[in-house]
Amino acid sequence: MKLHDFIILVDTKAKMSLKAEASRLYLSFLWWIIEPMLFVLAFYFVFSVLLKVRQEDFLIFLMCAKIPYMWFSKAVTSAAGSIVANRGIISQLDIPKILFPYAAIQVTVYKEIPVFLLLAALCVGYGYAPQVEWLWLIPLIVALYLLIAGFSLLCALLVCYADDVRMLINMLMLFLMFTSGIFFDISTIDAPLRDYLLLFNPLAFLCDAFRVIFMNKGMYDVEHLVWLMLFCTVFIGVFHMIYSHMSRTIAARVVNA
């Protein structure tokens, strides 16, 4: 299948899924914004009101990291079961199985666009005026997408062979939520541990980088970002070859499960 046709097919399937989901809900597309905001407000109430966390503009501080994390979490979780969920189509058509994780990711892309725009508007409302450095959000978003794609392809393949992997994914997402600097400033961690955290948890680096740019705190480590993007690109390329080589094996496994 040509790349252009593949992209169109992914986008079409994503839009169909969005319309089907919206038609089942009274508030339709408004849930794209309501859901993440409710999550953020719940954590804000716990940490700022109940636990009295002393952090300037804690709501924005929380949102700048929580929203990228939620994109990663929702995308990977939904993409993980995307191939198994489409066993009916797979049993009838010989199409690239890698289509389904990408379509699931594309659904979350459309959902996150208004959420990120709302985040930008709130930052402006809190006095963090847009600066030239905000253009560095573009490579950050690309890097986060690559990280999501790579992890989603891995998880979707594993779920085809062991549905128990979904439980491990949910546990991993919970672990990442508390170790990615969402509720605390990574810069407050001692140097050796902080360096290890940023190296082995790329989501922690990305969440901190979004916060640095949105709250006008300077600039993130561009070299770190470049290496992360290169690693994710190679990782994705490897899994494209794996999916291509194992296409019929995956289909047989899913259909006969």
N, C-alpha and C positions, 0 to 999 in steps of 0.2 A: 504494500500500500504506500502511495506517495505521501510525503510529509504534509503537503497542503490538504489532501483528502483526509488524512488522519486528524489534523487540527480541526477541520470543519466538523468531522464526526464527533470528536470529543466535545466541542462547543455545543453542538446540536443536542447531544445527549444530556449535557449539563443543564441547558435551558429547559428541556422537557422535564427534567427532574425538579427544577425550581418551580415551574408552573404547576406541576402535580402536587408538590408540597404546599405551595401557597393556596391552592384551591381547597385544601382540607382545613385551613385555619381561618378563623373569623378576621383576625388582624392581618392576615396575608403577609406581605413583604415587610410590614412594620416590625415583625419579630426579628428580622435581621439585626435591627438596632436595639430593640427592647431586651432581647436575651443577654447579650454581652453587658449591657448597662446594668441589668439586675445583678449579674454576677459581681461586677465591680462594686456596686453599691453595697452588696452584702458583705464583701470582704472589707470595704471601707468602714462599715459600721462596726465590725468585729475588731479590727486593728486600730482604728482611729478613735472610735467612741468608747468601746468597752476596754480595750487594752491600753488606751492613751498613748499610742505611738507618736513620738515627737518628730515629725518630719514636715518640713515646709511644703505647702501645697500637696498634701498627701494623696488627694484624689487624683490629681494629674500624675503624680509620681507613680501611683498604682496603675493607672490606665495605660501609661506609656509602655509598661512591660506586660501587663495582663492581656491586653488586646493582641499583641503578636503571639503570646503564648497560646491564647485561645484559638487563633487561626491554626497554629501548628497542631494543637491537640485535636480539634474537630476534624481537620483535614486527614490526619493520619488515622484516626479512629474510624472514620467513615470509609476511607480508601482501603483499609485493612480487610474489610469484609465485602468489598465491591465485586470481586471476581466470583466468590461463592454466591452472592446475592443474585448474580446474573447467570446462574447455571442453565436457566431455561433458554436464553439466547445462545449460550455456548453450545448447548446440545443440538441446536438447529443450524447454526452458522459457524463457519470457520473464519473467525476474525481475530485480529491480534488481541490477546488477553490483557496486554498492557493498557489497552484502551480504557478499561473500567476504572483502574486507580486514577488515571489522569482525569477522567470525567468527574469522579468524586472530588478531586482536588479543585477542578474548575468550578464546581458548585460553590465551594467555600470562597473561591476568589471573588465571585460575584457578590457573595454575602458580606465580605470584608471591605469592599470598596466604600460603601456608605459609612461603615464603622470607623475606618481610618479618616475619612473626611470629617466625621463628627469629632474625633480625637483632635484633629488639627484645629477645628473651630474652637473647641474648649481650651486648647493651649493658648490660642490668641485671646480668648475671653479672660484667661487668667494672667494675661500680660506678657506671655512669651511670644513676642512678635516674630513673624517669619523672617528668616535671614537667609543669606546665600547658602549657608551650611545646610539648609533644609533640602537642597538638591541632592545631598549625600544620602537622603532617604531612599532614593531610587536604587542604588546598588544594594542597600540594606534589604529592601523588599525582594529584589532578585535573589539575593543570597538566602533569604528565608524561604522563598519558593523552591529553590534548589534543595535545601535541607528537607523540606516537606516532601518533595518528589522522591528523593533518594530513600528516605525512611519509609514512605508509603509503599514504594515498590518492594522493598524488603519484607514489610509486614504482610502485604497482600499475598505474596508468594508463600510465606510461612503458614498463613491461615488456611491456604488451600490444602495443606498437608496435616495441619493440626489446629483444630478450632480453639483449643485451649490457649493458643497464643494470644487470643483476644483478651483473656484475663490478665496475662502478663503485660500487655500493652496498656490496659487501664491502670495497673499498678505503676508502670513506668511513668505514665502521665502525671499521676499523683506525686511521684518522687520528683519529677522535673519541676512541678509547680512550686515545690518548696526549696529547690536547689538552684533555681534560675534567676535569683535576685529580684523576684517580683515584689516581695514584701519588705525587702531590705536593700540597702545600697552595697553593691559588691565591693566598692572601694574601701569599705570599713573592715573587710576581712584582711588578715595578715598576709603579707606578700607571697610566701611559698604556697599556701593553701589557695589563695586567690588565683594565682597563675595556673595551678592544676585544674581548678574549677573552670576557668575560661578555656583551657585547652581541651579538656575532655567533655565539657558540656557546651557545645556550640550555641545552644539556645540561650544560655546564660550570657554569652558574649553579645548575641543579637538583641536580647531584651535590654541589656545595659546600653547598647549603642543607640537604640531607638530613644531611650530616655535622655541620653546625652544630647542628641540632636533636637528633639522636640522641646526640651527644657533649656536649650541654649547654654549648655555647660561646656562647650568646647567641641572637640573632635574625637571620634573613636579611632582605634588602631586599624588603619587602612591595610597595612601589610597582613595583619591577621585575617581581615575580611577576604583579601585576595586568595590567600592560601585555603581558606574555608570554601570559597567558591570553586577553586580548582579541584579540591578533594571531592566535593559534592558532584561536580560535573563528571569526573572520572568514575565515581561510584554509580551514577545514573547510567553512564555509558556501558559499564559492565553488566548492569541488570537488564539493559535493553537487549544485550546479546544473550543473556540467560533466558529471558522471556521468549526470544525468537527461537532459540534452540529447543526449549522445552514446551513450546506451544501446545503440541498434541498431548504431551504427557500431562500438562496442567489440565487440559480439557477433560481427559479421561479420569483424572483424579477427582475433579469437581463434579462431573456428571454422575459418577459411580459412588460418590460419597454417601 
